[in-house]
């Protein structure tokens, strides 16, 4: 069982396949709703999860398939975070909602 301490989410092996895809959709929907900090937190969590999987010696088994899916979700979330950084939204910008309303 993996445990994310700061979000207090317990991820069991049965729930894990649903977590990264749901998190990548949540990151995109959060930006649409104007919450620019949530994708950064999601990115941090998913990158920690990814680095944990990289430590494992994965052969051709079900865990390897889950890791392969995680890599695609990491890429999606990185694209969202990159778009935020290009637009100057998110990190260190508390008034990011105000900037969007001004444009």
C-alpha positions, 0 to 999 in steps of 0.5 A: 500500500502506498500512502501520500502523507500530505493528501492523506490518500491511501492507494491500494493496488485495486484503486491504483489504476484509477488514480493517475488518469483521474488526477490528470483529468482533475489537473486539466479541469482545475485549470478550466475552473481557474485553480492554477495551483492544484495542477502543480500539487498533482504534478508533484504527487504523480512525479513522486509516484513515478519515481517510486515505480522507477526504483522497482525492477519491473518485468512483463507483469501487471505492475509494468502495465500500470507503470506504462499507463502512469508514464502517459499520465505524467506526460499529460500533467507535465503539459498542463504545468508547462502551459501554465508556466508559459502563460505565467500562471500558477507558481508564485502568482496569487493573483492569477485569477485576476490576470485571466479576468483582465484579459 
